Amino acid sequence: MSFHFVQMADPQFGMFASISEYTDEDIRERHARGLLVRKAPERITGFADETRLYTAAIEATNSLNPAFAVVCGDLVHDAANQAQVEELARVTALLDDNIAMYLVPGNHDVGEAPTADSLSLYRYRFGPDNYSFDQGDCHFIVINSSVAFDPVNVPGEWDNIVQFMIDDLSAAKARGVQHLVLFTHHPLFQEHAGEEDSMWTVPSERRDVIVRILRDYDAAAVFAGHLHKNVYADDAGLMMVTTGAVGYPLGPDPSGIRVVHMREDSIRHRYFGMDSVPGSLPNLGSSD
C-alpha cells in the first residue's frame, strides 16, 4: 500500500482585503500575539490574491496527480459573502475529475460558536461536515472542530461528533485498516495533548475526549490548519500536523500546500511553498 494526497488549509477568500483595513494599532496587537500581519500598501477589495494562490494550489495538485486532496477549513473569510463562496467553488472545480476533493469546515465557514443556521448553510453549500472515507487500506475521518471548539449553541452536535467518531473508528478498526487519520480545522494541540487551552486549539475539555477516542482505535495522525503556519507535534505516537495557509500566511512559512505519502509502515509529509511545489510526486525521505 502506497499513495499520496495533498493537504491544503485556509484559502480563506476575502482575508487579504480584511487585513488591508487594519490600523497600525491592529497590526501591533496581532504582532503581540505572534501573528505576522503585514501592513498593506493600499486598501484591497475583492479576492484576487486568494484566487491567484488557490488556483496555483489546484494547478499544482493537478500536476502531482495525488489520490485525493483535502482542504482543512476556512474556505472563505465571510460565510455571508456569496461572491467568496462562488469564487471558491469556481476555482475548486478546476481540479481534475480523477482527483477527489474533500472539504473540512473552519470557524470562518460556520462561526466561532456555530449555530443551527450556520451549520445548515454550510451543509447546503458543501455537504456533510462530519464524515469519513477510505483510500487504499487507510481510513480518513473529518469532524467539525468549530463545534468541538465551542458547542454552546449546538450541544447536541458535539454529542453527535463523539458518537460518530466512536462508531466510525470502531467499524474501520474492525475492518483491519492500516492507518486511521483525522482531518480537522483547529489543531488539537501545538506541543502536547496536555497543554493549556488557547484560542488556537480545541479546548482541553473536548480535546481530551477526541484524543482518548483516537488512542482507543490507534489513530496515527491528525492534520489541521487554522494557524496559517506550520506546527508539528507528536504526543505518545499521535502525530499532530498543522499546515500553513494556501491564502494569507501568519507565520514565517509562505503560502503553500502539503504533500503526504501514506506508506504501509509510515506516514511522511512535506510542506511546499507555492513557488517550490515539484512538478511530480516527490520522494519524501523525511517529514517536515
C-alpha positions in Angstrom: 0.0 0.0 0.0 1.4 3.4 -1.0 -0.3 6.6 -2.2 -0.1 10.3 -1.9 -2.6 13.0 -1.0 -2.4 16.8 -0.9 -3.5 18.7 2.1 -4.4 22.4 1.9 -5.7 24.8 4.5 -7.2 28.3 4.8 -7.6 29.5 1.3 -9.9 32.0 3.1 -11.2 34.1 0.2 -11.5 37.7 1.5 -8.8 37.7 4.2 -6.3 39.9 2.2 -9.0 42.5 1.9 -10.0 42.3 5.5 -6.4 42.7 6.7 -5.8 45.6 4.4 -8.2 47.6 6.6 -6.0 47.0 9.8 -4.7 50.1 11.5 -1.2 50.3 12.9 -2.7 49.6 16.3 -4.4 46.5 14.9 -1.1 45.3 13.5 0.8 45.9 16.7 -1.9 43.9 18.6 -1.6 41.0 16.2 2.2 41.1 16.4 2.0 40.9 20.2 0.0 37.6 19.7 2.7 36.2 17.4 0.8 36.8 14.2 3.0 38.2 11.4 0.5 40.6 9.8 2.0 42.9 7.2 0.9 46.5 6.6 -0.9 46.6 3.2 0.3 49.4 0.9 -3.2 50.2 0.0 -6.8 49.1 0.6 -7.7 45.8 -1.1 -11.1 45.0 -2.4 -12.2 41.6 -3.7 -10.1 38.5 -3.5 -7.7 38.5 -6.4 -4.8 37.3 -4.2 -6.8 34.4 -2.9 -7.8 33.5 -6.4 -4.2 33.5 -7.6 -2.9 31.4 -4.7 -5.7 28.9 -4.6 -5.6 28.5 -8.4 -1.9 27.8 -8.1 -2.6 25.2 -5.4 -5.2 23.5 -7.6 -2.9 23.5 -10.7 0.0 22.2 -8.6 -2.3 19.4 -7.3 -3.3 18.5 -10.9 0.3 18.2 -11.8 1.1 16.0 -8.8 -2.0 13.8 -9.5 -2.4 12.5 -6.0 -5.1 10.1 -4.9 -7.1 12.9 -3.3 -6.9 16.5 -2.0 -8.3 17.9 1.2 -8.8 21.5 2.3 -8.8 21.8 6.1 -11.1 24.7 6.7 -11.6 28.4 6.4 -12.7 28.1 2.8 -13.9 31.7 2.9 -13.4 34.6 5.2 -17.0 35.7 5.4 -19.6 33.0 5.1 -22.3 35.6 4.4 -20.4 36.7 1.3 -21.8 34.8 -1.6 -19.2 36.1 -4.1 -16.4 34.5 -1.9 -18.3 31.2 -1.9 -18.8 31.2 -5.6 -15.2 32.0 -6.4 -14.1 29.2 -4.1 -16.4 26.8 -5.9 -15.2 28.0 -9.4 -11.5 27.5 -8.6 -12.1 24.2 -6.8 -13.9 23.0 -10.0 -10.5 23.3 -11.8 -9.3 20.2 -10.0 -9.0 17.3 -12.4 -12.1 15.0 -12.3 -10.0 12.0 -11.3 -8.8 13.6 -8.1 -11.3 13.5 -5.3 -11.6 16.7 -3.2 -12.7 16.6 0.5 -13.7 19.8 2.3 -13.4 20.4 6.1 -15.4 23.3 7.8 -13.5 26.1 9.5 -14.6 28.7 12.0 -14.9 31.3 9.2 -17.2 28.9 7.4 -19.6 28.1 10.3 -18.8 30.7 13.0 -16.7 30.8 16.2 -19.6 29.3 18.0 -21.7 27.5 15.3 -25.4 27.8 15.3 -28.1 25.5 13.8 -28.5 28.0 11.0 -24.7 28.3 10.2 -24.4 24.5 10.2 -27.4 24.2 7.9 -26.0 26.8 5.5 -22.6 25.0 5.4 -24.2 21.7 4.7 -26.4 23.1 2.0 -23.3 24.6 0.3 -20.6 22.0 0.8 -22.2 18.8 2.1 -21.6 16.9 5.4 -19.3 18.5 8.0 -18.7 15.1 9.7 -17.9 12.2 7.5 -15.3 9.6 6.6 -13.9 7.8 3.6 -11.4 5.1 2.7 -8.4 5.2 0.4 -6.5 2.0 -0.1 -6.0 0.4 3.3 -6.3 3.7 5.1 -9.4 5.3 6.7 -9.9 9.1 7.0 -12.4 10.9 9.2 -13.4 14.5 9.1 -15.0 16.4 12.0 -16.3 19.9 12.5 -13.7 21.2 15.0 -15.6 24.5 15.4 -18.3 22.6 17.2 -15.7 21.0 19.3 -14.2 24.4 20.0 -17.5 25.9 21.2 -20.7 23.9 21.1 -22.6 26.3 23.4 -25.3 26.9 20.7 -25.5 23.3 19.4 -24.6 20.9 22.3 -26.3 18.1 20.6 -23.9 18.4 17.6 -20.9 17.8 19.9 -22.6 14.7 21.3 -23.2 13.6 17.7 -19.5 14.1 16.9 -18.4 11.9 19.8 -20.8 9.1 18.9 -19.9 9.4 15.2 -16.2 9.1 15.9 -16.7 6.0 18.2 -19.0 4.2 15.7 -16.9 5.1 12.6 -13.5 4.3 14.0 -14.6 1.1 15.7 -16.0 -0.1 12.3 -12.8 0.9 10.5 -10.7 -0.8 13.1 -12.8 -4.0 12.8 -12.1 -4.0 9.0 -8.4 -4.0 9.7 -7.4 -0.7 8.0 -3.7 0.1 8.0 -3.8 3.7 9.2 -6.5 5.9 10.8 -6.2 9.7 10.1 -8.3 12.6 11.3 -8.8 15.9 9.4 -10.0 19.0 11.3 -9.6 22.7 11.1 -8.5 23.5 14.6 -5.4 21.7 15.8 -5.9 19.5 18.9 -2.7 20.8 20.3 0.5 22.6 19.3 3.1 21.0 21.6 1.4 18.1 23.5 -2.1 16.9 24.3 -2.0 18.1 27.9 -1.1 21.7 27.1 -3.1 24.7 28.4 -6.1 26.0 26.5 -5.7 28.7 23.9 -7.7 30.4 21.2 -6.0 28.3 18.6 -6.7 24.8 19.7 -9.6 22.6 20.7 -10.2 23.2 24.5 -9.0 20.5 26.8 -12.5 19.6 28.0 -13.3 18.3 24.5 -9.7 17.8 23.2 -9.3 15.1 25.9 -12.4 13.2 24.6 -11.2 13.3 21.0 -7.6 12.3 21.9 -8.9 9.4 24.0 -11.1 8.1 21.1 -8.2 8.4 18.7 -5.9 6.4 21.1 -8.6 3.8 21.7 -8.6 3.0 18.0 -4.8 3.5 17.4 -5.2 6.5 15.1 -1.9 7.6 13.6 -2.2 11.3 12.8 -4.3 14.4 12.8 -3.9 17.0 10.0 -5.3 20.5 10.6 -5.0 24.2 9.6 -6.3 27.4 11.4 -2.9 28.7 12.5 -1.8 29.9 9.0 1.7 28.5 9.7 3.3 25.1 10.1 3.4 23.5 13.5 4.4 19.9 14.2 3.9 17.8 17.4 3.9 14.2 18.5 2.2 13.1 21.7 2.9 9.4 22.5 2.8 8.4 18.9 -0.1 10.6 17.8 1.2 12.8 15.1 -0.3 16.4 15.0 0.4 18.2 11.8 -0.8 21.8 11.4 -0.4 23.1 7.9 0.3 26.6 6.7 -2.2 28.6 4.6 -2.9 28.5 0.9 -4.0 32.0 1.5 -2.7 34.7 3.8 0.2 33.4 5.9 0.5 34.5 9.6 3.9 32.9 10.2 7.3 32.5 8.5 6.1 29.9 6.1 4.9 31.0 2.6 1.5 30.2 1.2 1.7 26.6 0.1 0.4 23.0 0.2 1.5 19.8 1.9 2.2 16.5 0.2 1.6 13.4 2.3 2.8 9.9 1.4 0.9 7.1 3.0 3.1 4.0 3.3 2.4 0.7 4.9 4.9 1.3 7.7 4.8 5.1 8.0 3.3 8.5 7.1 5.6 11.0 5.6 4.9 14.6 4.6 6.5 17.8 3.4 5.2 21.4 3.0 6.0 23.2 -0.2 5.7 27.0 -0.7 3.7 27.7 -3.8 6.8 28.6 -5.8 8.6 25.4 -4.9 6.0 22.7 -5.5 7.6 19.9 -7.6 6.1 19.0 -11.0 5.6 15.4 -10.0 5.2 13.5 -6.7 8.4 13.8 -4.7 10.3 11.2 -2.8 9.5 12.1 0.8 12.5 10.7 2.6 11.6 12.6 5.8 8.8 14.7 7.1 8.8 18.4 7.6 
